Amino acid sequence: MKKIFSLFILTLSLTLVGCNNVESLASSSYSSSTTSSESYDDELLVYECKEELIEDATKYPYTLNNAYNATMEYNYKDLSRHYYYNVDYMPTRGDVNVLVIPVKFANYTKYSRQIHRQKIYDAFFGSSEETGWESVSSYYYKDSYGSLRMSGVVTEFYEAEYESSLNFRGTMDILTDAVEWYKERYNDDGKKFDSDGDGFIDAVALIYNAPAHYENNENLWAYTYWAQDRPNISSPVANAFFWGSVSFLYSDQNISIDSHTYIHEFGHIMGLEDYYNYNSNYGSYAGGFSMQDFNVGDHDPFSKLILGWARPIVVKDTTTIELSPTTTSGQMIVLKPDNYDMVSPFDEYLIIEFYTPLYLNQQDTTYAYSYGYPTGSKESGIRLWHVDARLLKNYYDTGILDFTNTIEDGNRYIVCSSNTTGQAVDLDCSEFRLNKLLRKGKETSFELGEYFSTKDLFVEGDTFTMEDYKESFTNEGLLNSGESLGFSFSVDSIIKNQKAVISIVKE
């Protein structure tokens, strides 16, 4: 369980700077509200997403002789079936129901009234008007370009037998007991929470009523983990779950109800890893401004690609491409040596993204999430990413480095690279990064305390060649695989927040 357990340990330290404002719980004003899609059923708060489900959100028409829209055959859901025993990721497309259970500790009674449950409901299922930004549901609907609709319920507070001094084992016990309590309390077999019919509830959120780090308990933080129970088709059981404090609702003083941390954790439930560096002696590799990095802004293009929400424009030969903003269109350009018939995001390549400070980027570009957190650039331009998501095949069985980009039944796979220094699966991958933002100019990485800013954007007149940026690559001018990229590009023009024109040359 090393790979997933590291997620748990490292997520504990997420937003440590900005999530300690718990006194505001007592002083915050709140006006209860409901929406037309909410109903009360035996004290159960129920939400059904009414937005249009865009089932083919990845179909962006793009016809050009020397480029094509690639269709990905694999995503993190496929990886989870060939990863660890009974580790399951939440589906990323279609209709998904989420089970949210507020938890009240035996020795702590604050923040467990109806008003707090309503806030939890709004954080998961409220509108932009009700939250001041986005709920978990509204964020992921926009993030996925309409291909993921999250509905769900918020139960009454589950009264745990444990006190707030519980450890991780106690959390796991609460998960099991609370789900069984829900089934009995509401006479529900739980099937509606198993959208893919695999015997596991797609996602459980346990929101405990004590402040984060209450009485210095490190288990009282925010993390995602997997119960790894045996599946039950007739009465699905908990597996992927998120554990977090009600106090995270008050982390951002610019928002009425703050869902940033909850949104970040649901990225893990879908399979995404953290992109910030767990090793505090090193700087950031993804630049900070991405939901799976410092839990701000939109998700980066690699995350959207690997969750099945975008189809990349893969370049085959010299061409010129007009690119729309990635945050609103899902468009992105992929450059890779083996550029024909790209079917897998589990590979090595560069991504050209047209970044704009709008849509899901706007809130965290306008306001700092909290002290010490990055804000996005207020200008538009090109962000360039180096992705190395190559898989190791049957590594734990053989210890042999067998890189692949395909997933086949009967084998086990794991992503070799990591954004955390020293956390790669194998020493040969220790210098490789899963998702690295390449900075424009001579600066090759983000030092401690440095984050993505306007100066890192490629703008009109800027060019990129592997030779000019060789110091940004471990193999100096070559990809991690040892192959030559074989492409260079220039930014011909940018119409602010609207489109960018990129000329790409095959060398």
KENUKE-306073 format. One record per residue: residue in one letter; z, y, x of N, C-alpha, C in turn. Coordinates in pm, whole numbers, plus 50000, padded with zeros to 5 digits. Layout:
BEGIN
aZYXZYXZYX
...
This chain:
BEGIN
m500004987850081500005000050000500005012850085
k499695011650212499845023150301499025035150255
k497775032850221496895044050187497395051550065
i497745044349959498195051049838499605056349853
f500435049249926501805054149943501805067350017
s500845069150107500775081950177500475093150079
l499705090149974499475100149870500795104649810
f501635094949780502925098049720503775106649812
i503905102549938504745109750031504225123950051
l502885125250063502345137950099502255147349981
t502095142049865502075150649749503435156849725
l504485150549776505815156349762505895170149824
s505135172249931505225185050001504265195349945
l503435191749848502475200949791503185212349719
t502675224449739503185236649678504655238849705
l505155234449820506545236549855506875251349864
v505915259249910506145273549922506265280149786
g505435275749690505295283449568505945277949444
c506655266949451507185260649331508705260249329
n509335270249385510795270249385511365281149296
n510525287149213510985297849126511465291948994
v512625285548995513095278448878514015286948792
e514505297848845515395306248765514655312448647
s513345314048661512575320148552512565311548428
l512955298948440513035290348322513955296348217
a515065301848262516065306748169515695320248110
s514885327848184514635341548141513275343548077
s512375333748091511025335648038511035336247886
s510255345547832510115346247686508965337347644
y509015332747521507975323647474507845324747324
s506595325247280506325325447137505585312747101
s506215304647017505625291846982504335293746905
s503355285346937502075286046868501475272246858
t500585270446764499865257846751498385260746740
t497555250446754496125252246742495615243746627
s494375246346590493815239146476493655224346505
s493625220646633493445206546668494765199346690
e495895205946662497205199746678497755195546543
s498415184146540499095179846418500425173746455
y501345173346359502645167246380502695154046304
d503045143446374503125130246314504405123746361
d505425123746273506705117746308507225123446439
e507205136646450507685144046566506855141446692
l505635137146675504715134946786503695146246787
l503555153246898502555163846910501245157446952
v500235158946868498965152046887497855162246909
y497005159647008495855168447033494585160147041
e493575164546968492265158246974491255168747018
c490635166347131489675175847185488465176947092
k488125189047055487015191246962485755196547032
e485825197947163484675203047236483525192947232
e482315197747252481165188947255481215180247380
l481005167347363480935158247476479505157847527
i479315162547649477985162747708477865150347795
e477345139847739477375126947806476485126447929
d475435134547931474525134448046474635147648121
a475875151548150476105164348216475525164648357
t475245153048418474725152848554473205153748559
k472575155148445471115155448444470625169848455
y470495174448578469985187748602468535186548643
p467605191148560466195189548593465835197348720
y465285190348815464835197048937463645189348991
t462495195348984461285188749029460715196349148
l460595189249258460055194949380459555183449465
n458425185549531457835174649607458755169249714
n459535177849775460315173749892461815173149866
a462205172149741463625170549706463705163349572
y464855157349545465015150149420466485150449378
n466725148649248468075147249195468515132749211
a469495130349295469985116749317470975112649209
t470945100149172471885094549076472855085349150
m474135088249139475145080449209475485067649131
e475445056549199475785043749137477265040449149
y477995047849233479405044749257480235057449245
n481505055549209482475066349212483845060449244
y484895068649234486225063849269486695052549177
k486235052649054486615041848962486115028449015
d484915028249069484385015949127485185011849250
l485585021749330486375018749449487725012749413
s488325017549306489665012949269489674998049237
r488584992949188488504978649153488404969749277
h488164975849392488004968249516488904973949625
y490074978549584490934985949675492234978149695
y493284982349628494544975149630494714967349500
y495644958049500495884949749383496314958249264
n495584957349154495924964049028496154978949043
v495374985449126495344999949129494165004349045
d494425013148949493395016948852493335032148844
y492125037548845491945051948830491505055248688
m491905066848643491525071348510490025073548502
p489365069648394487935072548379487685087648387
t486545091248441486245105448462485165110648367
r484675102148279483665106348183484015100848045
g483585107947942483825103447806485145108347751
d485665101447650486895105147582488065097347640
v489085104547684490275098547744491505104147675
n492435095447637493715099647579494815098447683
v495615108847693496695109447791498035108447719
l498935100247771500275098847716501245107247798
v501795117647734502725126747800504125124447742
i505065121047828506435118147785507415127447856
p507965137347788509025145347849510275136747868
v510975138647979512135130348015513375139148029
k514445135047963515735142147975516715133348050
f517275138648157518245131148236519585130348164
a520345120048196521635117648129522635128648159
n522525135048275523515145048315522985159348310
y521785161048252521175174448254520505176948119
t520955187148050520485189347913519615201747897
k519535210347998518725222447985517245218947974
y516495228247918515045227347911514555214547843
s515265210347740514875198247668514855200747517
r514625213347479514525216647337513055216747294
q512845218747165511485218947110510625229647178
i511205240847210510445251547273509865247147407
h510605238947481510115234247610509065223247592
r509245215047491508245204747463506925211347421
q507015222047344505815229247305505095235047426
k505865239947521505255245147643504545234047720
i505165222547727504525211147792503215207647722
y503275207647590502065204947511500965214947546
d501295227847548500295238147578499765236647721
a500625232747814500185231047953499135220047964
f499255209647883498305198647888497115200747796
f497335206847680496285206947578496015220647517
g496655231147565496475244347507495155250747542
s494855261647473493635269247499493885279147613
s492805285547659492935295647764493795307247716
e493685310547588494485321547534495965318147533
e496285305747506497685301747497498345300247634
t497565296247733498145294147866498015306347957
g497065315047928496765326148018495765322348126
w495405309748131494365305048224493725292448168
e494175280748209493635268148159494765258048141
s494585249048046495435237148037494775226048118
v495445214848131494855203348200493555199348130
s493605198647998492445194347920491285204247932
s491555217147914490485227047917489895228448058
y490735227248160490255228048298489275216748326
y489655204548292488795193248327487555192448241
y487605197948122486375198648043485355207648114
k485825219148164484925228248235484555222648372
d485515216948440485315211348573484245200548572
s484215192748464483285181348454481985185148383
y481805197948352480615202648282480455196048146
g481585193648081481575188247946481495173247936
s481575166148050481435151548045482775144348035
l483905151548043485215145448026486005153247921
r486375146347814487205152447709488565145647711
m489605153447737490965148147743491715151947617
s492135142047542493015143747427494345137347463
g495275136747368496515129947398497665133947309
v498855129147345500055132047267501185136047361
v502115143747306503375146847373504485141547284
t505275132447336506335126147257507575135147250
e508555130547175509885136347186510425133747326
f511495140647364512115138047494512665123747498
y512265116547599512855103347623514175105347697
e515245100247641516565102047701516825090747799
a516705093847927516835083648031518295080148056
e518515068048100519855063948140520195069148279
y519185072948352519395077648488519835092348489
e520595095948591520925109948615519895115948711
s519975128848730518965135848810519015132248958
s519985124649000520085120249140519265107649166
l518475103349071517725090849085516775091149204
n516425079249253515445077949360514115073249302
f513175070049390511845066049346511895053449259
r512755043949295512875031749215513325035049073
g514195044949059514615049248927513465055148847
t512605062648915511415068048848510535056948794
m510335046548871509515035348827510145028448706
d511455027348706512135021448590511955030148466
i512055043248484511855052348371510445050948316
l509465049748404508085048148359507955036148266
t508425024748310508305012548230509075013748099
d510325018548107511165019447989510645029847890
a510155040947941509695051847854508435047547778
v507545040347842506325035747773506685025647665
e507605016547693508035006947591508755014147477
w509555024247512510225032347409509195039047320
y508125044547379507085050847300506475040947201
k506145029047249505495019147162506385015547043
e507665013947068508605010446961508885022546871
r509105034046932509465046146857508365050346761
y507115048946805505985053746725505115042346672
n505605030046686504905018346632503435018446674
d503215018846804501865020246859501705010246973
d500605002546972500374992847078499794999047205
g499425011947199498955018947318497485017447348
k496745010447262495325007947291494505020847296
k494915030847221494125043147221494215050647355
f495165046647440495285052747572494555044647679
d493835034447638493095025947731491615026947699
s490975037747742489595040447700488605030547759
d488905024447873487965014947932488345000447905
g489424998147826489774984847783490164975247892
d490764980348001491124971548112492574966848109
g493304970348001494694966147988495694975648050
f495214986848108496084997048164495945010048085
i497065016748058496995030248004496335039048108
d495375047148067494575054948162495435064448245
a496385071148180497225080748252498505083248173
v499635083148245500915086748187501465098548266
a501935108748197502585120148261504045120448219
l504955119448315506385120348291506855134148338
i507275142548245507695156148279509215157048259
y509945157248369511405157048361511975171048346
n513165172048283513685184948242514465192448349
a514795185948460515495192948568514505200848652
p514975211848717514095219048808513665210348925
a512525213648983512075206449102513085208149214
h513305197149288514265196849399515685200049353
y515995196849230517345199249179518355191749265
e519395198849306520445193249393519835186649518
n518745192749567518085188449692517555174149686
n517265169249567516715155849553515205156249579
e514765149949688513355150149725512485142249627
n513085133549548512315126249447511945135149329
l512665146149314512365155449205511325165449253
w510135160649259509015169049300507825164949215
a506625166549264505435162549189504665152349271
y504415140649213503615130749283502955121349183
t501955114349235501205104449157501375090949225
y501535080549142501695067149198501175056949096
w501195044249135500665033549052501695022649036
a501945018348912502955008148887502484994248929
q501164992148927500564979348968501084967448887
d501364969748762501794959048674500574950548638
r500834939248576499724931048528499134937448401
p497814937748389497214943948270497504935948145
n497484943048032497714936747903496714942747803
i495714935347768494644940347683495164943747543
s496044935447488496524937447351497554948647340
s498254951547448499234962347450499264968247590
p498314977247622498144982347758499444987847819
v499594985647949500814989448020500525001248111
a501605007848155501485019348244501045014748382
n500205022648444499815020248583499765033748655
a498655041048644498585054248707499495064048632
f500385070648706501265080248640501555092148731
f501925102948667502275115348735503715118848699
w504505122348799505915125848783506085140248828
g506535148948737506665162948775507665170348689
s508145181548740509175189548675508585199348574
v509385202348471509015212948378508955226348450
s509655227648563509685240548633508335244448691
f507425234748710506095238248760505325246948660
l505765247048535505125255548435505295270348466
y506215273648555506575287548581506265291648724
s505415284148793505135287048934504315299548954
d503375302248864502475313748878502895324448780
q503375335548831503885346248746502775354048675
n501515351348710500395358048646499875350448524
i500485338948495500025330248389501185327248295
s500925327148165501985324348068502545310248086
i501655300648098502035286648117501165281148228
d501795277448339501045273848459500825258848468
s499545254748477499195240548484498645236448620
h498685245248718498055242248848498495228648905
t499795226548914500285214248975499905201948893
y499985203148761499605191948675498125188548693
i497295198848703495845196748722495595189748856
h496245194248959496095187949091496475173149087
e497575170149022498025156149017497055147348938
f496425152848836495445144948762494215142348846
g493945150748945492895147549041493205134649114
h494485132549150494895120049214494765108249119
i495125110348993495035099448895493585094848879
m492625103948904491215100248900490725094449033
g491565095049136491195088949264491105098449382
l491105111549356490935121149465492135121349559
e491865123349686492925124649784493265139449805
d494375142049874494685155649915493775159550031
y493375172150032492535177150142493315185950238
y494565189250207495345196950304495875187450410
n496255192850522496705184750636498205182350625
y498595169750610500025166550599500765169350729
n500045169150840500655171750969500805186850987
s502015191750982502275206050983501965212551118
n501635204751219501295210451349499835214451360
y499065211551256497645214451258497265223051139
g496095229351149495625237851041494895230050934
s494265237550844493555231650732492135227950772
y491575217850709490185214250732489295218150614
a489855218950495489055222450377489185237250342
g489955244750419490025259150398491025263750295
g491725254650230492785258550138492345261049996
f491175267249976490795271449842489985260549772
s490695250649721490135239749643491285233149571
m491065228049451492165222649371492875211049441
q492185202849516492855191749584493345195649723
d493165208249759493725213149884495035220249854
f494985233149823496215240449791496355242749640
n495875233749562495895233649415495565247049352
v494495253449404493985265949346492475264949332
g491925272449238490485273349220489875261049156
d488565260449166487795249149114487885237649214
h487435225849173487285215049270486055217749356
d486105213249478484995214649572483845205649529
p482635207849585481475199949539481575185049569
f482195181149681482355166849709483175160049600
s484255166349556485095160549451484295158849323
k483495168649287482685167749166481645156649177
l481085155349297480085145049319480685131049309
i481835128949372482395115549379483095111449250
l483385121249162483925118149030482825116148926
g481575117848966480465115148876480085126748788
w480385138948829480125150648747478915158648793
a478305154748903477185162648956476165153349020
r474915157449014473845150449082473325159549192
p473395155349316472975164149424471455165349433
i471005176549484469595178249520469455173549664
v468865161949681468735156049814467375159949871
v467405165549991466185170450055465525159350136
k464215157750116463455147750191462655153850305
d462205166350285461345172650386461475187750373
t460765194950456460825209550456460545215050317
t461395224050271461255229250135462085241950118
t461915248450006462725260049967463305257349830
i464605259749816465305256249693466055268349639
e465935270349509466705280749439467945273949381
l469115278449423470365271549391471215280149299
s471685274149190472595280949097474045278849143
p474985287049094476385285449133476895271349100
t477525265049196478005251449177479085250749070
t479955260649065481085260048971480635260148826
t479465265948797478985266348659477855256548631
s477125252248734475955243748711476105229648765
g476975227748864477075214748928476005212449032
q475135222149055474085220449154474645221349296
m474125213049384474465213349525473345206649602
i473185210249727472155204449812472815194949911
v472255183049927472755173350025471715171550135
l472195172450261471365169550377471945157250447
k471115147250468471555135050535470355128650605
p470595121250714469475115250787468665105450703
d469335095950640468655086150555468565092150416
n467545100450395467545109350279466745104150160
y466325091550162465595086050048466505076749969
d466435077949838467165069149747468665069349774
m469255081149778470715082349792471345077749662
v472195067549669472825062049549474345062149558
s474885066049672476325065049692476895077849751
p478025082749696478705094049759479565089649877
f479745076349894480565070950002479705069850129
d479385081350185478465082050296478805094450379
e477965097550478478165109650558476995119050536
y477285131750511476255141450480476845155650482
l475965165450475476375179350457476075183450314
i476935191950257476715197450123476595212650133
i475535217850077475345232350065475745236349924
e476745244849913477265249249784477065264349770
f476605268849654476575283149626477905286849560
y478775292749640480105296749593480045310249523
t480735311249409480925323949340482375325149296
p482915337449288484325339349253484575339649104
l483765332549027483845333048881484265319448825
y484365319148691484645306748617485975300948664
l486055288348705487335282548743487865287948875
n487055295448948487535302049070488175315649043
q487915321348926488235335548905489725338548908
q490545330448841491975333148833492605333848972
d492305324149055492955323349186492225331449291
t491125337549254490485347649338491065361449308
t491395363649181491945376549138493405378049177
y494175367349160495615367649186495995356349281
a496945359249370497495348649455498395339749372
y498185326749381498975317149304500465319149329
s500825320749452502215323649488502215328649631
y503355332349681503465337749816502965327549918
g502085331950008501595323250112500395314950075
y499925316049951498795307949906497495315749920
p496395308649949495105315449968494505320049836
t493755330649843492905334749731491455332849774
g490605330049679489205328049712488525341149746
s487385340049813486595351949845486125358549716
k486125371649714485625379149598484125381449605
e483505376549710482065377549727481435363749705
s480145363749676479435351149662478655348149789
g478435335349813477705331249933477685316149944
i477205311250056477035296850077478235291250152
r478855280950092479855273050164479185260050208
l479475256150333478865244350391479955234150422
w479775221950371480775211450385480205199650463
h481055193850549480715181450617481575170350558
v480945160950492481645149850425481435137050505
d482525129850528482415116350585483275107050500
a482685101650396483385092750303482925078450319
r482455074850437481985061150461483125051150439
l482745039650387483725029250357483795018950469
l485005013550488485175001750571485224989550480
k484454979450513484364967350431485284956650486
n486184951650398487094940650433487874943250562
y488224955850584488904959550709490244952550723
y491004951750614492334945650622492274930650646
d491144924750613491014910350634490554906950776
t489784916150835489164913050963489584922251076
g489944934651043490224944551147488984949251219
i487814945851166486544949551229485974961751157
l485464971351235484844983151176483464979651123
d483364978050994482094974950928481834985750826
f481134996550867480895007850778479825004450676
t480015009450554479025007450449479115018950350
n478115020250265478145030250157477965023650021
t478015010350017477855003049891479124995449858
i479274991949730480444984549682479944972149608
e480354960649656479914948049596481124939549561
d481014932149453482104923249410482404912949519
g483684909249527484104899449624484534905249756
n484464918549770484864925249893485894936049863
r486624940049968487564951149957487094962650045
y487354974949999486854986650070487944997350079
i487835005450182488725016850197487975027750272
v488225040450234487625051750304488325053350439
c487545054150545488125054250679488695067750718
s488015078650684488385091950733489465098350647
s490135108350702491195115550632491195130050675
n491645138950586491805152950623493135155550692
t493945145350706495225146750775495125141050915
t495495148951013495465144751151496405132851171
g495855121951225496655110151252496795100651137
q496105103151023496255094550906495035085850879
a494055085750968492875077550947493245062750948
v492465054750878492735040450869492645033851006
d491695038051088491485032151219491405043351323
l491855040551444491845050751549490445056051576
d489435047751556488075052351579487655063151479
c488395064351369488115074651269489085086451279
s489955086551378491045096351383490555110651395
e489365112551452488825126151466487845129651355
f487635120551263486685122951153487445128551033
r486845137650961487465143750844486705139550718
l487445137050612486845132950486486015144150425
n486545156250425485905167350353486235180250427
k485365184250516485635195450606484735207350573
l485335219050558484575231350536484165236950672
l482865238850692482355244250817482325259450809
r482935265850905483015280450905481775286450968
k481305297450912480175304450973480615310851105
g479795309851207480105316251333480705306551433
k481425311851529481935303951642483235296551610
e483965301051509485245294651479484975281051415
t485495270551477485125257051436486085250951335
s487305256251323488265250651230489225261451185
f490035258251085491025267651035492355265051105
e492825274951181494095273351249495245274451150
l496455271951198497635273051112497695286651046
g497855286750914497965299350839496645305850806
e495515299950849494205305450818493585297850700
y492875305550615492245299350499490855305050478
f490095298450394488755302950358488745317550315
s487765325150366487625339250329486155342950332
t485845355350302484465359950292483695357750422
k484355359350535483645358050663483145343850689
d483635334150613483195320250630481945316950549
l481495326150467480325323850383479035326850458
f478045318250443476695321150490476025330250387
v475485341350433474855351050342473415353350386
e472725362050316471315364550341471045367350488
g470095360050545469735361750686470435352050780
d471465345150734472185335650819471425322450829
t471605315750943470955303050966471965292651014
f471585280051001472395268851051471505258951121
t471885255351243471305244051313472435235851373
m472235223051391473255214551450473545218651594
e472535223751663472755228251800473675240351805
d473415250051717474255262051714475695258851675
y475875248751590477205245351538477725232251595
k477265228451713477645215551769479135214351793
e479805225551820481245224951844482035222151716
s481395223151601482055220051474482025205151443
f481355197351528481225182951505481855175251620
t482535164351585483225156251685482275151451793
n481055147651754480065142651849479125153451901
e479525166151887478795177651941477285176951916
g476915180751797475495181451761475005169151688
l475855158851678475515146851602476555144751493
l476195136951391477155133351289478165123351345
n479215120651270480215110951315479615097151338
s478565094251263477885081351276477105080251407
g476935091651476476125091951596474675095551569
e474305096951442472945100351405472715115451411
s471475119151426471075133151418470855136751272
l471325148651232471125152851092469655154351060
g468915160851152467475162251133467065173651043
f467995182751009467675194050924468335206750976
s467725218050949468335231250965468025239250839
f468725250350820468435258450702468705273150728
s468155281450642468405295850644468605300750502
v469385311250487469615317350356468625328650339
d467655326850250466615336850231467115348850152
s467855346050044468335357049959469485352149872
i470295361749830471375358849737471425370049633
i471305366349507471575375549398473005372849353
k473875382349374475305380449359475655373149229
n476375362149244476905354149132475815347949044
q474555348549086473485343449002472695332149068
k472115334849185471335324349251471225327149400
a470965316749475470705317749618469425310049649
v468655315049741467415308449782467605303349925
i467455290449944467705283850072466415277450120
s466035280450244464875273750307465405263250402
i464905251050387465375239650467464205234150547
v464455231850674463415226850763463815213050815
k462905203450799463105190350859462595190651002
e463465187251093463145188551236462475176051291
